[in-house]
């Protein structure tokens, strides 16, 4: 018997052979072989060793970085200007209060961006000469708002629209800022959806039509589910970016996390509140970023295994 056959026999637990995982007497309870036990013990020991080395390396790197920073010229002034504990304690509650506005903007604008982006993407993928004007308008929309800097879009909408003094048009900077964010990000999301729609093989649509589905039914029940599922990671990345850019609505005077910190900075001329606001946004963004990474890795594993996307 070869070594491979011997190892296979030990791991598979065939009855009546030495070193098997079957208890004599017909009991089918699995008992791992000694070789498997040794192999698992070695894997655990190697994992513990790698974890200890990584932890030690991290501590050494952090210690060296700390010593370099605190002994650098100008560190006392930098610490007082950007890392003042008193101003941090004063700013944190106000920044958290303003952050609730950013979270609400993210939720409302996120839904609006997904819906509008999907409609634009579908319009760009409509077939037939009769839909050419709709396709041209959708393409012009995406080209314009993808090329227009977001900050200029916000200034035009948040600052320019109230200057028109149009009857029935809101001057609320939050609503206007959310509108500007939706206009810009829907152009990006539309291209993500369009890429997903065009990635679905034409045979899928042809198969749906052969089963009696109309073009609209094939798009809704066959093409769009596959397209959306494939584009989940880039869509989540766009939502992460939207989450950060909600802070730009402060240019119109809306008191969000950024504006709350700016008020304290303007009064104290100490920039610690900006650091506090930045750290709060980072803490809010990290969970979504890690979730995006997890979704991406999961889809990559399924793709490598030949699973359905």
N, C-alpha and C positions, 0 to 999 in steps of 0.2 A: 504493500500500500504506500502510495506517495505521501509526501508531507501535506500536500493540499488536501488529499482525500482524508488523511488522518485528522487534520484540523476541522474539515467539514463534518466529519463523523462526530467529533467531540462537541461541536457547537450545535449540531442538529439534534443530538440526543436520540440516536437510533437504539431501539431496545435490543438487549442481549449482547452488547459490545462493551468492552472495558472503557471507562472514562465517559460514559454516556450521561445525559442529563435525566434519564428516566429511572425512577426508583424501582428496584425489583419487586415483583408482585403485581404489576399492572397499573401502578399509580402513575398518572400522566403529569404529575407536578414537575414543573421545569426546575432543574438544578443546574446552574451554570458550571461549566468545566473549570478546572484549575487554570488553564491557559487563558480563558476569558476573564477570570477574576484578576489574574496578574495584569492583563492588558488594561482593564478598567482602572486598576490601582495606579498603573503607570500614567495613564491619561490624567487622572485627578492630581497626581503629584506634579506633573508637568504644568497643569493649569495653575496650581497654587504657586509654583515657582515663578511662572510668568507674571502673575498678579503681584507677587512681592517685589519683583524687579521693577515692574511698572510703577508701583507705589513709591519705592525708594527713589527711582529716577525723577518722578514728579516732585517729591519733597526737596531733592537736591536742586532741581531747576528753579523751583519757587524760592528757595532760600537764597540762591545766587542772584536771582532777579530782584528780590527784596533788598539785599545788601547794595546792589548796584544803584537802585533807585534812590534809597534813602541817603546814600552818600554822594549823590550827584550834585553838582553846583546848582543852586537855585531851587533845590527841593523844598526848603522851608517856606519860601514864597509860593511855590506851586501848591503845596499842601494847604496853605491858608486860603488861596484863591479858589481852588477847585474841590477841596476835600475838607471843608470846614464842617465839623460835627454839629455846631449850633445851627447853622443855616440849613443843614441837611434835615435836622429834626423839625425845623420850622416848615420846610418845603414839602416834606413827604406827605402829610395829611392833605394839603391842598392839591398836590399833584395827583394823588389817588382819587380825590373828588373829581378833578378834571378828566381823569382817565375814563370814568364812566361814560362821558360823552364820546370818547374815541371808540369805546367798545360798541356803543349803540350805532355809531356811524358805520362801523365795520359790519355789523349784522344787517342793517338795512341796505347799505350800499352793496354788500356782498351778494345778497339775493337779487337786487336790481341788476347788477353787473352780469350775473349768470344768465338771467332771463333775457336781457337785451343782447348780450353776446351770442346766445344761442340763436335768437331770431336773425341777427345779422349774418351769422355763419350759414344758416339755412338759406337765407336770401342769396348769398353768394354762390351757393351750390345748386340753385334751381336750374333746370335744363329747359332748353327751348328758346327760340328767338323772341317769343312774346315776353319773356322775363328779363330781356336784356336791360331795360331801364332800371329795374329793381337791382339787378346784379351790379350795374354801374354805380348806382347810388350807394350800395353797401360797400363797394370797393373804395369809393371816394371817402366815405365816412372813416373807414379803417385807416386809409392812408393819411388822412388829415390829422386825426386825433393821435395816431401813433407817432407822427412827426412833430406835433405841437408839444412843447415842454409843459409838463403838468403845472408848474408854478405860473406860467403865463396863462394857461387855461383858468386857473383859480383866480388870478387877478382880473381877468376879463369878466368872469361870471360873478365873483363875490364882490368886486369893487365897481365893475362897469355897469352891471345890470341895475343896481340901485340908483346910479346916476341918471338913468333914463326916466325915472319917476313914472313908470307905467302903472296905470290903474289896475288893481287886481293881481299884480306881480309881487311876490314876497320879497322883502329885503332882509329876511333872517339869514345871517351868515352861515348858520348850520345847514339850513336847507340848500342854500346856494352852493356851499362848499361840497355837500354831498352830491349835488347835481354835477358839479365839475368832476369830481372823482369818478362818478358813474360814467360820464361821457368818455373819459380817457381810458379807464380800465376795461370798459366794454369793448373797445377796439382791440385791445390785446387779447382778451378772452375770446373774442370772435375768431381771431386767427388760430387760437388753440383748438377751438371746436372745429373750425374748417379743416385743419390738418387731420383731426381725428376722423371726420367724415370721409375725407379723401383717402385715408389709409385703409378703409374698409374695401375689400376686393369687390369689383363690379359683379362678380358671380353671386355674391350674397343678395344683391338687389335683384338680379335676374332670377335667382331661385325663388325669391319671395313673389315676384310677378308670375312665375310659372305656377305657383300655388293659388293664384287668384287674387292676390293682394293688389291694391291700387298703388300708385307711386307714393301717395301720402301715407298709406298704411305701411308700405315697405320702409319708408324713411323713419316712421315713428316706432315700429315694432322690431325692425331688423337692424337698420343702419345706426340710428342714434344711440341705442343701448351699447353697441360695440364701440362706437366712437367716444362716448363719454367715459366708458370704463378704461379705455386706453389712455385717455388724456387726464386722468385724475392727478398724477404727480405735478405736471405743469400748471394745472388749475390751482392746486394748493399753493404752489410757489407764487402765483399771482395774488392769491388771497393774503399770503404773508406780506408781500409788498404793499398791498392795499392797507393792511393793518398798520404799517409804519407811516404811510402817507396820510392817514387821517389826521396826523398832527399838523398838517399844512393848512387846515381850515382856520388856524389861529390867526392867519394874516387878515382875516375879516373882523377880528375882535372876539370870536367865540372863545369862551374860557374853557379850553380843554387842558390836558396835562402840560402841553408845551406853553400855552399862554399863562397858566398858573405859575410856572417856573419863571417865565419872562417878567411877570409883575414883580416878583421878589428880587430878581436880578436888577431890574431898573431902579428899585428903591435902595438896595444895599451895595450895588456894584461888586457883588461877589457872585462867582459863576458856579458855585456848588449846586444850586437848584437845577441847572441844566444837566449836570451829571446825574442827579437824582432822577430827573425825567427820562434821561437816556437809559438808565439802568432799569427803570420800570418798564419801558418799551421792550428792552431786551428780554426781561423776565416774561413778558407777555408773548413774545415772539418765539422763544425757544421751544415751548411745548408743541406749537404748530409745526415748527421746523423739524423737530424730531419725528412727529407723526408723518410728515411728508417723506422723510427719509425711510421710515418703516414701510410705508405704502410702496415706495419705489423699489426697495429691496425685495419686498414680497412679490411684486409683479415681475421683477427680474428672475426670481427663483422659479416662478410658474412658467415664465417664458423659456428658461433653460431646461425645464422638465417636460416641455411640450404641451403644457396645459393651455386651456382656453383663456384668452385675454378678454 
